[in-house]
Amino acid sequence: MQPKSQLNAGGRYTVIPRTLIFLTRGEEVLLLRGAPDKRLWANQYNGFGGHIEAGETPYQAAVRELREETHLEVPDLTLRAIVHVTLPTPPGVMMFVFVGPAPAAEPRPSREGVPVWVRRDRWADLPLVEDLPYLLPRLFEPGPLLFGHYTFAPDGLRVTFEPSSQ
């Protein structure tokens, strides 16, 4: 289909593509404790990732973001979820969520924050970014690719997943 045929026709979604990545080592998951001066989620825990640059695939962006935020080369990532975030004002976000085994090298901090290994049974003890309590447990269950949808209501974040096992 030609580019001009792809244009948004009014009421359709527009999205900004992003990546989100989690590395594992046994029962631990590598999370990023956001730098105290970050505009979003300062001192909160999140995965690694960011915007997909023009010309990049989601996978290429995930590898690049990990390199920038952890100084690790990670060649083995698996797409585990696609999450559509509908924001109150367009555009929204389309998040490609990857998981993978951590390499032997240790991660190093970046301007984004400090990488921290966290046991899965300790997630509830941390100030996680708002969606992670819903997303993290599902990422590490066996099963098909997850499709998520986040929306915002006056009472807070609403999260749904398909297929859903929880």
VOBA-1610 file (N, C-alpha, C; in pm, whole numbers, padded with zeros to 5 digits, always signed):
BEGIN
Met+00084-00116+00000Met+00000+00000+00000Met+00090+00125+00000Gln+00059+00220-00080Gln+00137+00342-00091Gln+00125+00428+00036Pro+00228+00507+00069Pro+00224+00588+00191Pro+00102+00676+00202Lys+00058+00737+00094Lys-00055+00829+00103Lys-00183+00755+00142Ser-00190+00625+00114Ser-00305+00545+00152Ser-00303+00507+00300Gln-00191+00528+00366Gln-00174+00491+00506Gln-00210+00602+00603Leu-00246+00717+00555Leu-00269+00832+00642Leu-00385+00809+00737Asn-00375+00870+00853Asn-00477+00859+00955Asn-00605+00927+00907Ala-00714+00856+00915Ala-00843+00909+00871Ala-00928+00952+00989Gly-00888+01056+01056Gly-00970+01114+01162Gly-00970+01039+01293Gly-01070+00954+01317Gly-01090+00892+01446Gly-01001+00773+01475Arg-00907+00743+01392Arg-00818+00629+01418Arg-00704+00669+01511Tyr-00646+00567+01574Tyr-00535+00588+01665Tyr-00410+00636+01591Thr-00334+00719+01658Thr-00197+00747+01619Thr-00112+00712+01741Val+00004+00654+01717Val+00087+00609+01829Val+00234+00641+01805Ile+00305+00649+01916Ile+00451+00662+01916Ile+00505+00525+01954Pro+00590+00464+01870Pro+00642+00331+01903Pro+00757+00338+02004Arg+00752+00249+02102Arg+00856+00241+02205Arg+00888+00096+02236Thr+01001+00077+02302Thr+01040-00055+02348Thr+01046-00056+02501Leu+01032-00175+02557Leu+01049-00198+02700Leu+01114-00334+02712Ile+01223-00345+02789Ile+01303-00467+02791Ile+01333-00507+02936Phe+01325-00639+02960Phe+01359-00696+03090Phe+01456-00811+03067Leu+01568-00810+03139Leu+01665-00919+03131Leu+01652-01005+03257Thr+01680-01133+03241Thr+01668-01227+03353Thr+01800-01296+03381Arg+01814-01337+03507Arg+01928-01417+03554Arg+01874-01503+03667Gly+01839-01627+03633Gly+01776-01714+03733Gly+01643-01656+03776Glu+01624-01637+03906Glu+01500-01581+03961Glu+01504-01429+03971Glu+01607-01368+03915Glu+01620-01223+03921Glu+01585-01159+03787Val+01535-01037+03795Val+01505-00956+03677Val+01580-00825+03693Leu+01642-00779+03586Leu+01714-00652+03589Leu+01615-00539+03565Leu+01607-00448+03663Leu+01521-00331+03654Leu+01606-00205+03659Leu+01552-00097+03609Leu+01621+00031+03612Leu+01558+00119+03718Arg+01639+00156+03819Arg+01593+00254+03917Arg+01619+00391+03855Gly+01510+00460+03822Gly+01520+00588+03752Gly+01604+00689+03828Ala+01684+00764+03754Ala+01767+00868+03814Ala+01678+00968+03889Pro+01728+01026+03999Pro+01646+01117+04078Pro+01600+01242+04002Asp+01671+01277+03895Asp+01636+01397+03820Asp+01556+01368+03693Lys+01512+01244+03676Lys+01432+01211+03557Lys+01298+01283+03561Arg+01253+01327+03444Arg+01123+01395+03435Arg+01009+01298+03467Leu+01021+01174+03419Leu+00920+01071+03445Leu+00982+00962+03532Trp+00908+00909+03621Trp+00940+00800+03713Trp+01076+00810+03782Ala+01109+00930+03831Ala+01231+00948+03910Ala+01225+00859+04033Asn+01334+00788+04059Asn+01349+00698+04174Asn+01252+00580+04174Gln+01180+00559+04066Gln+01094+00442+04055Gln+01164+00337+03968Tyr+01115+00214+03978Tyr+01174+00103+03904Tyr+01092+00073+03779Asn+01163+00051+03669Asn+01100+00021+03541Asn+01193-00072+03465Gly+01150-00112+03346Gly+01239-00184+03257Gly+01324-00084+03182Phe+01399-00132+03086Phe+01484-00049+03002Phe+01412-00024+02872Gly+01446+00082+02803Gly+01385+00103+02673Gly+01363+00248+02641Gly+01288+00269+02534Gly+01263+00406+02491Gly+01204+00408+02351His+01218+00521+02287His+01162+00542+02154His+01231+00458+02048Ile+01154+00418+01950Ile+01208+00354+01830Ile+01240+00465+01733Glu+01364+00472+01692Glu+01409+00577+01601Glu+01368+00544+01458Ala+01359+00648+01376Ala+01325+00629+01235Ala+01422+00531+01171Gly+01368+00434+01099Gly+01451+00334+01031Gly+01484+00212+01114Glu+01451+00212+01243Glu+01479+00097+01328Glu+01358+00005+01335Thr+01385-00123+01351Thr+01279-00217+01386Thr+01266-00213+01539Pro+01155-00263+01594Pro+01146-00269+01740Pro+01262-00347+01802Tyr+01304-00456+01739Tyr+01415-00536+01792Tyr+01545-00456+01793Gln+01575-00388+01682Gln+01697-00307+01676Gln+01696-00198+01783Ala+01580-00137+01803Ala+01569-00033+01905Ala+01592-00091+02045Ala+01538-00210+02071Ala+01556-00273+02202Ala+01704-00301+02229Val+01774-00354+02130Val+01917-00382+02146Val+01993-00251+02172Arg+01960-00147+02096Arg+02027-00017+02113Arg+01998+00042+02251Glu+01872+00040+02292Glu+01836+00097+02422Glu+01907+00024+02536Leu+01916-00108+02527Leu+01989-00183+02630Leu+02136-00143+02634Arg+02194-00127+02518Arg+02335-00086+02511Arg+02352+00052+02576Glu+02262+00145+02545Glu+02272+00280+02599Glu+02247+00285+02749Glu+02154+00205+02799Glu+02112+00215+02938Glu+02181+00118+03033Thr+02244+00012+02979Thr+02312-00086+03065Thr+02457-00110+03025His+02496-00067+02904His+02627-00093+02847His+02648-00242+02820Leu+02537-00314+02799Leu+02543-00457+02769Leu+02506-00482+02624Glu+02569-00582+02565Glu+02530-00632+02433Glu+02445-00756+02456Val+02320-00750+02414Val+02227-00860+02438Val+02168-00902+02303Pro+02218-01013+02248Pro+02173-01054+02115Pro+02050-01144+02113Asp+01999-01185+02230Asp+01892-01284+02233Asp+01770-01232+02308Leu+01688-01154+02239Leu+01566-01101+02299Leu+01444-01163+02232Thr+01339-01182+02310Thr+01214-01238+02260Thr+01102-01138+02280Leu+01027-01110+02174Leu+00910-01025+02187Leu+00806-01101+02269Arg+00765-01043+02381Arg+00675-01113+02474Arg+00537-01048+02482Ala+00531-00916+02453Ala+00403-00847+02462Ala+00404-00724+02372Ile+00285-00688+02328Ile+00263-00560+02260Ile+00153-00491+02339Val+00182-00370+02383Val+00088-00298+02468Val+00052-00165+02401His-00078-00144+02384His-00127-00018+02329His-00169+00070+02446Val-00107+00186+02456Val-00138+00280+02562Val-00219+00393+02501Thr-00346+00402+02539Thr-00432+00509+02491Thr-00425+00624+02590Leu-00367+00733+02548Leu-00354+00850+02635Leu-00476+00940+02621Pro-00503+01022+02721Pro-00620+01110+02713Pro-00619+01200+02589Thr-00499+01241+02545Thr-00486+01322+02426Thr-00390+01250+02331Pro-00429+01226+02204Pro-00340+01158+02110Pro-00212+01237+02088Pro-00104+01172+02048Pro-00098+01031+02013Pro-00083+00943+02137Gly-00105+00814+02117Gly-00084+00716+02221Gly+00056+00656+02206Val+00076+00542+02268Val+00204+00472+02264Val+00177+00328+02225Met+00262+00270+02142Met+00260+00128+02112Met+00392+00074+02163Met+00383-00009+02267Met+00503-00056+02336Met+00530-00202+02299Phe+00651-00228+02254Phe+00697-00362+02220Phe+00783-00410+02337Val+00736-00513+02408Val+00800-00557+02532Val+00880-00685+02505Phe+01009-00678+02535Phe+01101-00789+02512Phe+01154-00842+02644Val+01186-00972+02646Val+01258-01033+02758Val+01375-01111+02700Gly+01476-01132+02783Gly+01590-01210+02739Gly+01684-01241+02852Pro+01768-01342+02832Pro+01867-01376+02934Pro+01979-01273+02935Ala+02024-01239+03054Ala+02133-01142+03067Ala+02266-01206+03029Pro+02354-01130+02968Pro+02487-01182+02941Pro+02567-01191+03071Ala+02686-01249+03064Ala+02769-01266+03184Ala+02819-01133+03239Ala+02838-01033+03154Ala+02889-00904+03199Ala+02787-00837+03290Glu+02836-00755+03381Glu+02747-00681+03472Glu+02706-00549+03408Pro+02581-00508+03428Pro+02535-00380+03374Pro+02599-00264+03448Arg+02605-00150+03380Arg+02658-00028+03441Arg+02553+00082+03437Pro+02557+00175+03530Pro+02461+00286+03529Pro+02476+00374+03405Ser+02370+00448+03377Ser+02371+00546+03268Ser+02301+00671+03321Arg+02286+00771+03236Arg+02216+00893+03278Arg+02069+00865+03310Glu+02017+00752+03259Glu+01877+00714+03285Glu+01856+00661+03426Gly+01961+00603+03484Gly+01947+00548+03618Gly+02043+00435+03644Val+02012+00357+03748Val+02100+00250+03794Val+02032+00115+03773Pro+02097+00022+03701Pro+02042-00113+03688Pro+02051-00187+03822Val+01943-00255+03858Val+01938-00327+03986Val+01878-00465+03962Trp+01947-00570+04010Trp+01892-00705+04004Trp+01792-00723+04117Val+01672-00769+04084Val+01566-00784+04184Val+01506-00924+04170Arg+01500-00995+04283Arg+01432-01125+04284Arg+01284-01105+04255Arg+01225-01198+04184Arg+01084-01187+04148Arg+00993-01176+04269Asp+01029-01239+04379Asp+00944-01234+04498Asp+00960-01103+04577Arg+01042-01010+04526Arg+01065-00882+04594Arg+01005-00763+04519Trp+00941-00785+04404Trp+00885-00675+04325Trp+00790-00590+04407Ala+00707-00653+04488Ala+00605-00581+04564Ala+00667-00485+04666Asp+00794-00505+04700Asp+00862-00420+04798Asp+00916-00291+04738Leu+00907-00277+04607Leu+00971-00165+04538Leu+00869-00063+04488Pro+00912+00063+04472Pro+00826+00162+04408Pro+00833+00143+04256Leu+00749+00052+04207Leu+00747+00021+04063Leu+00667+00126+03986Val+00702+00144+03860Val+00619+00225+03771Val+00480+00161+03770Glu+00379+00241+03755Glu+00239+00204+03779Glu+00192+00076+03710Asp+00238+00048+03589Asp+00187-00068+03517Asp+00262-00198+03546Leu+00380-00190+03604Leu+00463-00311+03621Leu+00401-00418+03708Pro+00327-00387+03816Pro+00265-00496+03891Pro+00170-00582+03807Tyr+00112-00525+03702Tyr+00024-00600+03613Tyr+00102-00672+03504Leu+00204-00607+03453Leu+00278-00659+03337Leu+00382-00765+03374Leu+00464-00739+03474Leu+00576-00828+03503Leu+00538-00974+03525Pro+00439-01005+03609Pro+00408-01147+03630Pro+00369-01220+03501Arg+00301-01152+03412Arg+00255-01214+03287Arg+00371-01240+03191Leu+00472-01156+03194Leu+00583-01170+03099Leu+00659-01301+03115Phe+00663-01351+03237Phe+00746-01467+03264Phe+00667-01596+03279Glu+00539-01591+03245Glu+00458-01713+03239Glu+00471-01772+03100Pro+00467-01904+03088Pro+00467-01962+02954Pro+00336-01928+02883Gly+00342-01917+02755Gly+00219-01889+02681Gly+00246-01805+02559Pro+00138-01772+02490Pro+00151-01696+02366Pro+00185-01549+02391Leu+00213-01480+02284Leu+00238-01337+02287Leu+00120-01267+02355Leu+00150-01174+02442Leu+00046-01100+02513Leu+00012-00972+02438Phe-00115-00936+02442Phe-00160-00809+02387Phe-00224-00732+02501Gly-00170-00614+02528Gly-00221-00534+02638Gly-00279-00403+02590His-00366-00347+02674His-00423-00217+02646His-00431-00142+02778Tyr-00368-00025+02782Tyr-00372+00061+02900Tyr-00455+00184+02864Thr-00545+00219+02953Thr-00620+00343+02939Thr-00619+00414+03074Phe-00654+00540+03071Phe-00653+00619+03194Phe-00795+00667+03223Ala-00838+00645+03345Ala-00970+00687+03392Ala-00948+00781+03511Pro-01051+00851+03553Pro-01035+00941+03669Pro-00981+00870+03793Asp-01012+00741+03808Asp-00964+00668+03926Asp-00830+00601+03904Gly-00767+00621+03787Gly-00633+00568+03765Gly-00620+00484+03640Leu-00509+00413+03633Leu-00474+00330+03519Leu-00565+00209+03510Arg-00611+00177+03390Arg-00686+00055+03364Arg-00601-00031+03271Val-00585-00158+03307Val-00498-00249+03234Val-00576-00373+03195Thr-00569-00412+03068Thr-00627-00538+03023Thr-00523-00610+02937Phe-00530-00743+02941Phe-00442-00827+02858Phe-00522-00936+02791Glu-00480-00971+02671Glu-00536-01085+02597Glu-00418-01164+02541Pro-00409-01291+02540Pro-00492-01374+02627Pro-00456-01350+02772Ser-00551-01368+02858Ser-00530-01337+02999Ser-00534-01464+03081Ser-00433-01482+03163Ser-00433-01597+03255Ser-00451-01548+03398Gln-00462-01417+03417Gln-00479-01363+03553Gln-00592-01262+03553
//
